[in-house]
Amino acid sequence: MKIDFDELIYQITLRFDASITPAEARALSGTTEEKKDINWLVRCLEDCAIDNEKITRIQDIDFERFRGVGVIFVADRSFIFSFDELRQQVYFNQIGGDLSGTYVEIVPMLKIYDEQIVYRFYEREKEEVAVIPGIESHWFYAPLWKNRKFLLQAGLASLLTNVFAVGTSLFALIVYNRIIPANAMASLYVLVIGMVILLSADYLIKTVRSRLLGVAGLESDIVIADRLFGQIIDMRHDTKKGSVGTLASILKEYEQIREFFTSATLVSIIDMPFACIFLFFIWYVGGHMVIPVVVGILLLITITLVMQPRLKKLSESAQQEAHDKHSVLVETLSGLETVKLLGAGGLLRKRFKNVVTQQAKSADETKRHTFFSTNLTTEIQQAVQISVVTVGAITVTTGEYGYGAIIACTILSGKALLPFVQFAQLLSRLNQIVSGYKSLDSLMKQPTEHAKGNEFMRRDRYFGKIEFENVGYSYPNQDTHAIENVSFKIAKGEKIGIVGRVGSGKTTIGKLITKLFLPQTGSISIDGIDIRQLDPSEIRENIGYVSQEPWLIAGTIEQNISLGASDIKSEDIIEGARVSTASDFINKHTKGFKQVLDERGEGLSGGQKQALTIARALVKKPPIFILDEPTSSMDAKTEKKFIDNFKEYNPDATLLLITHRTSLLTLVDKVIVVDQGKIVGSGSVDGFLKATKTGSGSTSKTQDTSSNSPLTDPVAS
């Protein structure tokens, strides 16, 4: 018996009030049935804020202190257990087996198996010491917080390197004040050997610091990038803001944040607090020579604060212009063939030039501010060094300090100022990083289909009964209803055609059934259950949907047909291709199903693309089919062959056929007529075709297509 990881993840999350349906796990993880293993289970649960620990042996468990849910993997079986404090017993349950809901004593439990893999899963605890509330689950801070030990160790390494940096200054002080006056060359050699050891240790510590930051950045980078892409995949379709190009540009903002973790900017920020070490030693070695350094640091901070508002505004403007530019680029590239055919290149080129011009102006102003900041900070740095030497000369003449103090304090002043100088010079880049973070944070706050708190009832089987009751929906920023007060019933296995003029709301009905959109008024149910209770991923797994616009990915034909199907066989792919007529052109190619397609299926005709998307819907063998203009790009001969094949295939499933073509209506038993977002009639196919020929416009109000009694034709007078 094979381990049922789908059931296992559902049972574990159910015990933490965060139930994940198997369909949701499959949709968001993209893992095939063959690749599901313990690591897959662990990753999915970590995404739900459920952490884990691996236990060497079950005998090592102290059940009286055991919290959470335990899982035992033995050969090809899995068991889930938890400790009941009231009964002082272990609740033991075999996943997919006969042993279910059994309470056992602790001692027998410890003797169950000799060879096993044991995991304990527990809810991620809220960090009591966290500066930011909810940091343990935040999309950006949580991975950083999880790797805080590396960041703290990097901070400790920075402390040591800054302490070591004082060594060169003290070396100069001792040489000028002690070695040269005493001509103590032997002592000099000892000091040099000590400095070599110090510099070697400094190099090693800096290398370790870079490695620590690299490890923390790498682990955080992978998790954050995965969460960002997961957010895009799971974002509610009806609340999506911005064009595709804008969303892609926002995701690109993460590149700047990623570079931040591997750049000198982060090191400069870490080094800033340790400037006090240098200030202390300057005061200790040179007394009043610390005053110019403190004044210089205050001036650098003042410059940073004064320039910050303007640079922030410029950064936000530049970011918006970058989004606009990316949007124009994506829009043009995705429709380049159409742009050429229409001769619309000039218009898009002008639009692109306007955006680039504005972006260049913002970039130029940003550069001017950056150059001003860089030049001013450099002058301040030099002025501080001159001031230190001047103050040092005055103190030396009084006999308070030696010449070595001037050299040492000059070196230390440069090290104390360096982080602040770099910070002021990199302020523009830091503003870009902050602006990018805000854009990404706004994206991560968009509503998702599987948001926390949205728990869905798991369904093991769908039958295909669909009901609309007074459903209404309007697209965002639209004044009119796409559909309004729509009601109908479709029984299991019924084959219904939805017909109507362009823009009448036919496609919207299909998208509402798949839960791409949620009804704003009324309710939709599948098998008598409101779709709000059902997992959208589970609904889509049970619907073979063919969109008006075929969408293919770069990959083989086999991959495109099996896209989204969790467990299918080669026979299913071959049969789906045969019914859809895709096999007609696949079999003629030397590589057959292994033929590699370009992005969006470039090189295939519109009809061939549609055939592949139909095959994709068929291989799932779902209880519901929604075909939206499935043959609009096919020639009459190919369309007829598909119709004949589909009739022969005759799936035991509910069919919703959205079409303008009367030839396809031979696949359905009844039709629903939609006009201006409302159902204006329903009835038999023959009645509809007769009305089409006679041009009659009157319609019946009969809308219940589930009845076995004869229905009034939509054209009945």
Secondary structure, DSSP 8 states (H G I E B T S, - for coil): ----HHHHHHHHHHTTT----HHHHHHHH---GGG--HHHHHHHHHHTTEEEEEES-GGG--GGG--SEEEEEETTEEEEEEEETTTTEEEEEETTSS--SEEE-HHHHHTS-SS-EEEEEEE----TT-SSTTGGG-TTHHHHHHTHHHHHHHHHHHHHHHHHHHHHHHHHHHIIIIIHHHT-HHHHHHHHHHHHHHHHHHHHHHHHHHHHHHHHHHHHHHHHHHHHHHHHHHB-GGG--S-HHHHHHHHHHHHHHHHHHHSHHHHHHHHGGGHHHHHHHHHHHHGGGHHHHHHHHHHHHHHHHHHHHHHHHHHHHHHHHHHHHHHHHHHHHHTHHHHHHHT-HHHHHHHHHHHHHHHHHHHHHHHHHHHHHHHHHHHHHHHHHHHHHHHHHHHHHTTSS-HHHHHHHHHHHHHHHHHHHHHHHTHHHHHHHHHHHHHHHHHHTS-BTT-TT---B--S-----EEEEEEEE--TT-SS-SEEEEEEEE-TT-EEEEEESTTSSHHHHHHHHTTSS--SEEEEEETTEEGGGB-HHHHHHTEEEE-SS----SEEHHHHHTTT-SS--HHHHHHHHHHHTTHHHHTTSTTGGG-EE-GGGTTS-HHHHHHHHHHHHHHT--SEEEEESTTTTS-HHHHHHHHHHHHHH--SSEEEEE-S-GGGGGG-SEEEEEETTEEEEEEEHHHHHHHHHHT--------BTT-SS----TT--
